[in-house]
């Protein structure tokens, strides 16, 4: 018998991946293959949104001898310039390339911010958020508290709840993490509410990490940078990426916008811990951000996903599900009737080649390593993704979901 033991500490996979692995074990094939229904997954269509005038996506990039050198720790100068121009033109900001650092996707940037937080800084995070935040907070040993997300507050707590200092020791820094538009609920802070949030974040002792992966999935597109008054004297961090609105998750390009001092710290980390990001991928991102192209892309993404959100939402309401979705993102946040739970629904969907994401995995109050004694207050809730669904699959998606849902209701005697 082997006495081998790994030298690495065990960590579980992120919640969405646990669902994908469970689906594979049940259905015998990977989610995303032909004949499967990826309602659990958070990616957009990666083909042109022709119905709404979406532009073509670049088919290739040119790679020169210079691109085979090591990349710069903070990102390719052309991409940093393109990102800055994009935000300045769309939101009236005045950021410079020195306020931008490029990462291999959005989550490495978020992980880096958390990894280097000083010990006196406490994170506040909504009780329901993107599953990977819990893994990031746990594995960076970050101190955090949850903010209640309930039906009573429509899964949209006030700005003040994130910055309430009651019971905190003097000198404690507060750093809320908020996805906006929110994953999984689609609730969105914009206009005066977002302005007020940023004002709170810029006050001494405060900061914020605003994850804007779904920036383009709201009418109009929304970014906190529009309201930042003094970025270089703040602890405001904005995370963006090519993953969602620019329809290119596979190129793994994301960025953090922050003060020059904070960008320098993250670039210093990259010099030994990351080594920069692929030049070909960064060139592809520059092409995605070409001004005329991105203007068309923003319009098409907004219109396509507004249309999808509305028609799926109406169908779910007709079935009798509780719909608590906001007006952003590409998810529906849904509640099953009493007597049912999302884990059992998912097991039934697996057998039909489909999967949703149980709300348990979005519960920031749960133990990171699953504990069977923990009972999530969200066991009847789930996230349904319409992000990767083709327009023509709507009828079959709804038919399949309805059949499984109605059979489950009959089996447990729910009217």
C-alpha positions, 0 to 999 in steps of 0.5 A: 500500500502506498504511503504517499501524502500530498504536501499541499493543503486540500481545497474544494472546487468552487461551487459552480465546478462542484455542480459541473462535476456532479452533473458529469457523474450523473449524466455521463457527459460534460456540461456544454456538450451537444444535448446538454443545457448549461443553465448553471454556467456564467458565460455569454454567447461567444458568437455575434448577436446579429439580431441586434446588430452585434459586430463580428468578433476578431478571428485572429491576431498578429504576433510579432517577435516582440510578443515573444518577450516576457510581458510587462508586469502591469500589462501591455501599454496598448491595452492599458491605453485602450482600457483607459480610453474606453472608460474615459469616453463612456463614463467621463472619467479621467483615468490614465494607464498607470491606474490600470493593471491587466490580469489573466481574467477578472478573478486573479485581480480580485484574488490579488487585492484580497491577498494584499489587504492589510490586517486592519481591513475588514471585508463586508460582502452580501450574504448572496454573491458569486460563489468564488468570492467565498473561496477567495476570502477563505484562501486569503485568510481575509476577515469578512462579515456578511450583509443580509440578503432577504426577500424583505429587502428584495436582495438589495440591501442599502449602501449604508449596511455595507459601511455600518461601523457599529461595533467595530474597533477604531481604526478598522478599514471597511472594504465592501465587495459588491458585484454590480450588476449583481451575480446571482440576482441581477440587482443593480446599483446605478445613478444616485444610488451608485453615486452615494455608494462611491462617495461612502467608499472614498471617505477616509478608512473606507474602500470598495471592490466593485466587480463590474463583470456585468457592466454592459448587461444593464440599461444603460451600461453602469460603472462606478468610475463615473462617480469617483472623485479622487481615484489616486487618493482612495481605496476604490478598486474596480474589476472589469474583464473581456469575459462577459460583455465583450463575449470572450471568456476564453482569452482570459483578460481582465483588469483592476482600476485603482490608485497609482499606488495600489496598481504599483503594489499589484505590479510588484506582486506580478513581477514575482507571482504572475509574470504578466499576461499573454501578449496575444490575448492582450492584442485580441482584447485591444481589437475588442475595445476598438471604439466603433466596434465596442459601441456596437457591442454594448448596444447589442449586448444590452438589447439581446440580454434585456430581451432574454431576461424578460421572456425567461422571467415571464415564463418563470412567473407563469409557472408560479416560481418566485422571481426576485431578479433585478434589471441587470446581468444574465441570471434569474434569481428564483424561489421554489414553493415550500416543500421543494428545494433546489438541490433535489430539483438539480438532481432531477434536471441532471437526468435530463441533461440540464443543471441550475446553480443551487443558492447554497453555493452562492451563500457567503454565510456557509462553511467553505468546506461543506458541513452537513449540519449547516442549513442554508436559509436559501435552500429553495432558491437557485440561479438560472443562467440564460447567458449562453442560451441561443435565442432559438432554444427558448421554447425547448428550454422552458418546456424541459424545465417545466416538465421536470419542475411539474413532475417534482411538484406532483411527487411532493404534493405541492399545488 
